[in-house]
Structures are given as C-alpha cells and as structure tokens.
Amino acid sequence: MNMASPREFSRLVSPPQDLRAQYESDLVNIFRVLWSRKLLIASVTALVALAAIAAAVLLGRTYVGEALVELKFGTDSGAVAGTPVATVDALAVVEGEAEILRSRAVARRVLEQLERQGEAKSPTAAGSQSVIASPKTTDSAETIATDRKLVALQQGLTVKTDGKTYLVHVSYAAKDPVRAAMIANLFADEYLASRVEVSVDAARRTSDWLATQVSQAVTARERAAEAIRVFRQRADVIAANTANPQANEQQMRDLVSQMSAAQADQLRLEGRLQRLTAAAAAGQTPSALDLQGSTDAQRLIDAEVTARQEASRLVQMIGTKHPLYIRAEKTLEAARQQLVDAVAEAIRITQADIDSMRSSQAALDKQLAALKNAALGSQMFGNHMRSLEADETTAQANLDRLREALRQAQALTQLKPIAAQLVSSAEPLALPASPRLILVGILGTMAGFGASLLLVFLLHLRDTGFSTSAEAARDLGIACAGMLPRRTKADQPQPRPIYLNAMKALAITSGLAEPRDGCVVVVVTSARPGEGKTDLVRGLATALGALQRRVLIVENAGRREVGRPDGAAGQQELERIAGSAVSLYHRTSDDLSAIVGCRDRLQPWIDKVGSHFDVMIVEAPAVLSDPEALLIARSANLVLFAVQWRSTPRQAAASAFQQLTPAPGQSAMVVLTDVDLAAHRHLGKRDQLYFAGRYAARNSAPA
C-alpha cells in the first residue's frame, strides 16, 4: 500500500517543455503556405488595387471650396455698463457654433437661396420654395423631395474648427469648382445672418415673456395683501378675546387643578361607598373612617363591640338560659341595629357626595372647554395670519426676481451677438481634391492583400488531404512507400522519367524487387473509389517487369463486370503486357467474384495461379464502399493503401485503414497518388518527390 502523502505527489511537477521548435515549425509552415499561394496573393492584390483605381477614376473628380469664419471673444460685445459678464469656455462656444453651421436650419436657408437663384431656370422652384417656407406634416411627395435635397446638400458640407485661432473652416465638395465655392460662401453668409436674427428674436421673446410674468406677479402680491386685510377685519372679536393670553392660561391651569382635586375626591368617595356596601351585605362592622359622615359612628361601634363581648362572657359563665344572657342578647341586637342604620345613613350621604362631585366636574369641564375653544381660535387666527403673511412675502420675492430677470433680458436685447466675420471667401480651384490615385492605389493594395490572405486561409482550411509523405505516415501510423506523379496527356505514349523513377522507387522501397521464395501477394486498396489504384497497379507491375520480376495483375477483384459473357467457373484469360514478364488476368462474371467471397476458395486459387509468378498484384475495391476489400486484404503479404494527394480526407483515410488491421506477418504501406507536380512545387514541401524531380532535372540537363 502506498503510504506517501499527497504533498509528496504535488512536488512531482513535470519539467517545462520547450515549445520554441514547435512555434518555429508553425511559423515556417505559415510562410510556406503563403509562398505556395504567391501567385494567388499577387493576383488578388493586383486585381483589387486595379478595381479600386478604376472605380476612383469612374466616379469622377471632386472639387472643394473652402471659406473661413472667425469668431471673436472680447469685452466690446456688451453694450450695457455694469452688466456682469459670464465666463464661458471659448472652445465649447466654437464647437457649438460649428454645430449650428452644420444644422438643418442653415442648410434650409442655403437651399432657399439656391432655388431663388435658379428660379428662372427651374419651373418647380416656386413650388419648392413654398414647401420650404411652410413644411407640411404629412409625407407628401414635395416634402420628401425637399428632404432629399437637404440631405444631398448636407452630405457635401464639412465644418472643421481650430481651437487656437477660433477659426471655422467651411468646406463644400462638388463636381464643379464654381458650385463648390458658391455653396461654401452661401453656408458662411447664411450662418452669419441666422446668428444675428436668432440673437435678436430670442432676446425679444424672452423680454416679452418676462414682462407678462412681472404683471402676473404684481397681481398675486396685491391679492395676498388684500386677503390679509380682510382676515384682520373679520377676526377682530377673536383678537379682542385673545388680548390677555396670560390670564386665559392661568384660568386654564386653575380649572385643571380643580378638576384633578374633584376627580381625586370622587375616587375616594367611590371607594368608601364600595366598602360600606360590601360590609352591609356581609353583615360586618365597617371601619370608623368609612362612617365619618354619620354622627356617633365611633360610639355605636364601641357599643356593639362591648355588647358582643358581654354576651360572650355570660355564655361562658351562666349559659344561654339565664335571664342576664337573654338581656345581653337583646342589648347586642339593639346595638347591631343602630350600627346597620348608621351604615345605611353613611351610604346615602356618600352617594349624595358622589353625585354632587360629578355635577361639579361637569361644570368644570364646560368652563375648561370654553377656555380651550378660545385658545384654539386664537391659535388658528395666528396660524392663518402667518400663512397669509408668508404668501405675501413669497409673492414679493417672486416679483423682485422677475423684475431682475426682466432688467437683464432688456439689457441682453441691447447686446451684440458673438462677433463673427467672414475672413476668407471660397474661391474656385482648378485642382481637384479627389480622387487621389496614389492613395487609392495604396489602400486598394492593402485591401487586396488582406483579401488574398483571407482567401488563402479559407483554401487552407478546405484542404483536408495529405500534402507530404510525412503527414500521411504520421497520421496513419505506417510508412509511406512513395509518391506518384499525376499522369497527363504527355505520358500516354511513354511515361515521363520522373513517373518511371517514382514507380521504380516504390517497387524497391516496398521490397518487391528482392527475390523471394514463392509468390508475393500484394493487395492495392483505398478508402474511397477513384484513388488511382489501376494506374498504381499497372505502373508497379511495369516497374517490377523492368526489374526482371514475373508479375500477375488482377484488376477489379471482387467486383462483378457487366457485359462479359458467362463462362465456366475458374476460367482464366491471361494477356501479356509490356513484354513477357507481366501478365494481366481477365475474369468473367462468375469467376473471381464468386471466389473472393469465400476464403476457402480464395487462398487455393491464389496458390494455384500465383505459382507461376513472383508477384501477384490484386486491385481490391475501396474499403469504405465494399467490405470484400477487407477479406481480400487478409490473403495478402503486403497491403498498399492508395491515398489521393490533397484530395482524400484524412478522417476517411484513417477510418478505412483502421478497418484493415494487418494480420501478424503482414505489412502495410501508404502510397500518395495523383500528385500535381506544379502545385507540389509551389507548396515548397521538401519531400522525396521534390528532391527527386530537382536532381533528375539536373542530371538530364546537358553538361
């Protein structure tokens, strides 16, 4: 059992990996991909740059007219002495004036001027002017047309500011230099005119509004004063009653004291009445304090006590039958009756005192309520009076404030607006401002280069096949026997030397050129149809025949051929190809298609037919389309897995090769077919085909 602590395992930190080589390899691959697509990059870049230049030329030339407006901030803008001058941010004011110059109102005034100037030439000028003077709220055709004109007019306007010199640059771009200068000057002139009109109209409207507010404030103040006067007249009686508020307060305090004493007496009498009533009901002797209202209260209590004691003494001495005891009992009964009568009298007197006390409290309550009402009326009078006085004070303060604002507004009507003048008028320039072909060319080149890089990236993502033998060997986990160039029309009479050398190198690399005992069975298959298996089989057989190896090739094994006549099972047709060393096996409908479906028939057939040859090359169907290729591959000594260069998806090739799973003693190799030599050369992949073609070209060149 492992007794190591978790802390010891935490110390086992993997050594840092040096990723520099990987990054350098990735960078080199990126440059190689870009270099392989250099023609595409150059073509797209040049095409986009030329298109940009052509578009700039076709759009026509644009001329710009520029006018300068200067804003001045000085002390001479105030005409009223003693008026405080507010401190403003000059840069903010300049930016605000620039926004006004860009506004739609100034553009509308410029459009009116342009239509007035072109009224004789344009038959719709009068109608447009009427629409501008009183725009409609509905989306009529004339309103929409006017809005479009305003938008088009504002698109050519550019307003820039200079915070250091307080200059406003008014530029306008048009196809005609004269029109550009004229519209720029119109914008500057209409801006200056609008600023004067706006300043005067705004000050006048403010002054008129404040005058109306002042008159309303005067009326409000007079109304408040009249309300105070009327209230004072109506409250004379209350004011007279509240002339001596201290005496009223003393009376209220005395009444409250009397009320408290009366309530205490009433509570005391009610307690006495309750005790007397309880004693009378129980037949007990009450206390002398409770019988204070009765005459001889103490004497009666003492007589009753004495009689009761005497009766008790005689009972003990002479018994209950003695005449002295009977007389003592009668004396006790008479004393008790007198005491009961005294208690009843005391209850009656106490009840009468309670009723009298309640009547006194009711009278005191009435007097106290009257004093409270008088005090409350006096307080309400004071509160209402203070409220009216506060309203009058507020009305007076509002009146003073409005009068001060009116005075300032009247002073502002005499002030001049911000001093602005047209420093420099726009003049027509014969030199166009745009297009700048050099700048357009540079920008077009940059855009084309970016578009070409994006296109290369998309093409690289789309390229999911194998480009080099190293990639195929790494992803599939087997060795790559060779790379075969694509067959062209020039290879029909006689293949090119590079193709023959590639086939010969494949035959030698796969070990088929070495002499062996018995026949070596080679199965050529692929992941999908159309991978160039037939050319691979025939080219490999031709190369082995040139190496003095007897070869039998079986094409399209496991697939039924349509159109051949039926024949007897096991019939063979051998045909010589490229000399006596290579033979081609032709099958009929019921020949090889019935044999490859059963391993018990396939292996004897291979042993029987292959005994006359050194190498038997069998073209099996594609693994992903026909599962019989797996059965044919089980009987082979060597499996050549054909993968089309930069075409077969890597996932498809890996899935198909995973199904093959070579048996013990069986070897498998991958072959890249249909390699485009021109594209391969542009890719810059330094593999066996690259160096073979390079050095073969050098050897074939004259010394």
Residue pairs with C-beta under 8 A, 6 or more apart in sequence:
32 683
32 684
32 685
33 456
33 460
33 683
34 41
34 453
34 456
35 682
35 684
36 679
36 682
36 683
36 684
37 452
37 456
37 459
37 682
38 682
39 682
40 452
40 455
40 456
40 459
41 449
41 452
41 453
41 456
42 452
43 452
44 448
44 451
44 452
44 455
45 445
45 448
45 449
45 451
45 452
46 448
47 448
48 444
48 445
48 447
48 448
48 451
49 441
49 444
49 445
49 447
49 448
50 444
51 444
52 440
52 441
52 443
52 444
52 447
53 437
53 440
53 441
53 444
56 434
56 435
56 437
56 440
57 435
57 437
59 435
60 175
61 175
61 432
61 434
61 435
62 173
62 174
62 175
62 432
62 433
62 434
62 435
63 173
63 174
63 175
63 176
63 177
63 180
63 428
63 429
63 432
63 433
64 171
64 172
64 173
64 180
64 429
64 433
65 171
65 172
65 174
65 177
65 180
65 181
65 182
65 183
65 184
65 185
65 426
65 427
65 428
65 429
66 169
66 170
66 171
66 172
66 184
66 426
67 169
67 170
67 171
67 184
67 185
67 187
67 188
67 422
67 424
67 425
67 426
68 167
68 168
68 169
68 170
68 422
68 423
68 424
69 101
69 167
69 168
69 170
69 188
69 191
69 192
69 420
69 421
69 422
69 423
70 165
70 166
70 167
70 168
70 420
70 421
70 423
71 93
71 94
71 97
71 166
71 167
71 168
71 418
71 419
71 420
72 166
72 418
72 419
72 420
72 421
73 88
73 90
73 93
73 166
73 418
73 419
74 419
75 85
76 416
76 419
77 415
77 416
77 417
77 418
77 419
78 85
78 415
79 414
79 415
79 416
80 411
80 414
80 415
83 408
83 411
83 415
90 163
90 166
91 163
93 418
94 161
94 162
94 163
94 166
94 168
95 161
97 168
97 195
97 418
97 420
98 159
98 160
98 161
98 168
100 106
100 191
100 194
100 195
101 159
101 168
101 170
101 187
101 191
102 154
102 157
102 159
104 150
104 154
105 194
106 187
106 190
106 191
106 194
107 150
107 153
107 154
107 157
107 187
108 132
108 150
109 190
109 193
109 194
110 153
110 183
110 186
110 187
110 190
111 132
111 146
111 149
111 150
111 153
112 129
112 132
113 186
113 190
114 153
114 183
114 186
115 122
115 125
115 128
115 129
115 132
116 125
116 129
118 125
119 125
119 126
119 129
122 128
127 142
128 142
128 145
128 146
128 149
131 142
131 143
131 146
132 146
135 143
135 146
136 142
136 143
153 183
156 172
156 173
156 174
156 180
156 183
157 170
157 171
157 172
157 183
157 187
158 169
158 170
158 171
158 172
158 173
159 168
159 169
159 170
159 171
160 168
160 169
160 171
161 167
161 168
161 169
162 168
162 169
167 423
170 184
170 187
170 188
170 191
170 426
171 184
172 180
172 181
172 183
172 184
172 187
172 426
173 180
173 433
173 434
174 180
174 183
177 428
177 429
177 430
178 428
180 426
180 428
181 425
181 426
181 427
181 428
181 429
182 426
184 426
185 422
185 425
185 426
188 422
188 425
188 426
189 422
191 420
192 420
192 421
192 422
195 417
195 418
195 420
196 417
198 417
199 415
199 416
199 417
200 413
203 409
203 412
203 413
203 415
204 413
206 409
206 412
207 406
207 409
207 410
207 413
210 402
210 405
210 406
210 409
211 406
213 402
214 399
214 402
214 403
214 406
217 395
217 398
217 399
217 402
218 399
220 395
220 398
220 399
221 392
221 395
221 396
221 399
223 395
224 388
224 391
224 392
224 395
225 392
227 388
227 391
228 385
228 388
228 389
228 392
231 384
231 385
231 388
232 239
232 385
235 381
235 385
238 377
238 378
238 381
239 381
241 374
241 377
241 378
242 248
242 374
242 375
242 377
242 378
242 381
245 375
245 378
248 371
248 374
248 375
249 375
251 371
252 368
252 371
252 372
252 375
255 364
255 367
255 368
255 371
256 368
258 364
259 361
259 364
259 365
259 368
262 357
262 360
262 361
262 364
263 361
265 357
266 354
266 357
266 358
266 361
269 350
269 353
269 354
269 357
270 354
272 290
272 350
273 347
273 350
273 351
273 354
275 286
275 287
275 290
276 286
276 290
276 291
276 343
276 346
276 347
276 350
277 347
279 285
279 286
279 290
279 343
280 286
280 340
280 343
280 344
280 347
285 301
285 304
285 305
285 339
286 343
286 346
288 297
288 298
288 301
290 346
291 297
291 298
291 300
291 301
291 342
291 343
291 346
292 346
293 345
293 346
293 349
293 350
293 353
294 300
294 342
294 343
294 345
294 346
294 349
296 342
297 342
297 346
300 335
300 338
300 339
300 342
301 339
303 335
303 338
304 332
304 335
304 336
304 338
304 339
306 335
307 328
307 331
307 332
307 334
307 335
308 332
308 335
310 328
310 331
310 332
311 325
311 328
311 329
311 331
311 332
314 322
314 324
314 325
314 328
315 325
318 324
318 325
319 325
463 646
464 649
464 650
464 651
465 643
465 644
465 645
465 646
465 647
465 648
465 649
465 650
466 472
466 475
466 643
466 645
466 646
466 648
466 650
466 653
466 672
467 645
467 646
467 683
467 685
468 685
468 687
469 480
469 482
469 483
469 670
469 672
469 687
469 688
470 480
470 687
472 480
472 643
472 653
472 670
472 672
473 479
473 480
473 670
475 650
475 653
475 654
476 641
476 653
476 654
476 657
476 670
478 641
478 657
478 668
478 669
478 670
479 669
479 670
480 669
480 670
480 671
480 672
481 506
481 509
481 510
481 640
481 669
481 670
481 671
482 502
482 505
482 506
482 509
482 510
482 671
482 672
482 688
483 502
483 645
483 671
483 672
483 675
483 687
483 688
483 689
484 499
484 502
484 503
484 506
484 532
484 535
484 536
484 539
484 671
484 672
484 673
484 674
484 675
485 496
485 498
485 499
485 502
485 675
485 677
485 689
486 674
486 675
486 676
486 677
487 495
487 499
487 535
490 496
491 499
495 539
497 696
497 700
498 677
498 692
498 693
498 696
499 539
500 543
501 692
501 696
502 689
502 692
503 539
503 540
503 542
503 543
504 543
504 546
504 547
505 688
505 692
506 540
506 543
506 671
507 513
507 540
507 543
507 544
507 547
509 669
510 522
510 638
510 640
510 669
511 638
512 520
512 522
512 540
512 544
512 549
512 615
512 638
513 544
513 547
513 549
515 614
516 614
518 610
519 606
519 610
519 611
519 613
519 614
519 615
519 616
520 614
520 615
520 616
520 637
520 638
521 606
521 610
521 616
521 618
521 635
521 636
521 637
521 638
522 540
522 615
522 616
522 617
522 618
522 636
522 637
522 638
522 639
522 640
523 618
523 620
523 629
523 632
523 633
523 635
523 636
523 638
523 639
523 640
524 533
524 536
524 537
524 540
524 617
524 618
524 619
524 620
524 640
524 642
525 533
525 620
525 621
525 622
525 623
525 629
525 632
525 633
525 639
525 640
525 641
525 642
525 660
526 533
526 622
526 623
526 641
526 642
526 643
526 644
526 648
526 656
527 622
527 623
527 624
527 641
527 643
527 648
527 652
527 653
527 655
527 656
527 657
528 622
528 624
528 625
528 648
528 652
528 656
529 621
529 622
529 625
530 644
531 622
531 642
531 643
531 644
531 648
531 673
531 674
532 642
532 644
532 673
532 674
533 619
533 620
533 642
533 673
534 555
534 619
535 673
536 640
536 642
536 671
536 673
537 553
537 555
537 617
537 619
538 553
538 577
540 617
540 640
541 551
541 553
541 577
541 578
541 582
541 615
541 617
542 577
542 578
542 582
544 551
544 581
544 582
544 614
544 615
545 551
545 578
545 579
545 581
545 582
548 581
549 581
549 614
549 615
550 581
550 582
550 583
550 612
550 613
550 614
550 615
551 581
551 582
551 583
551 613
551 614
551 615
551 616
551 617
552 574
552 582
552 583
552 584
552 585
552 609
552 610
552 612
552 613
552 615
552 616
552 617
553 577
553 582
553 583
553 584
553 585
553 616
553 617
553 618
553 619
554 585
554 587
554 592
554 616
554 617
554 618
554 619
555 584
555 585
555 619
556 587
556 619
556 621
557 587
557 592
557 596
557 618
557 619
557 620
557 621
557 632
558 592
558 593
558 596
558 597
558 620
558 621
558 626
558 628
558 629
558 631
558 632
559 593
559 621
559 626
560 589
560 593
561 587
561 588
561 589
564 588
564 589
565 588
565 589
566 588
566 589
566 590
567 588
567 589
567 590
567 591
569 590
569 591
569 594
570 591
570 605
571 588
571 591
572 585
572 591
572 609
573 585
573 586
573 587
574 583
574 584
574 585
574 586
575 583
575 584
575 586
576 582
576 583
576 584
577 583
577 584
583 613
585 592
585 609
587 593
594 601
595 601
595 602
595 605
596 602
596 628
596 631
596 632
597 628
597 631
599 631
599 634
599 635
602 631
602 632
602 635
603 635
606 616
606 635
609 616
610 616
618 632
618 636
620 628
620 629
620 632
620 633
621 628
621 629
622 629
622 656
623 629
623 630
623 656
623 657
623 659
623 660
624 652
624 655
624 656
630 659
630 660
633 639
633 660
633 662
634 663
636 666
637 665
637 666
637 667
638 666
638 667
638 668
638 669
639 660
639 662
639 666
639 667
639 668
639 669
640 668
640 669
640 670
640 671
641 653
641 656
641 657
641 660
641 668
641 669
641 670
641 671
642 670
642 671
642 673
643 653
643 670
643 671
643 672
643 673
644 672
644 673
644 674
645 672
645 673
645 674
645 675
645 676
645 680
646 676
646 679
647 674
657 668
657 670
660 668
662 668
675 689
677 689
677 693
680 689
680 690
681 690
681 693
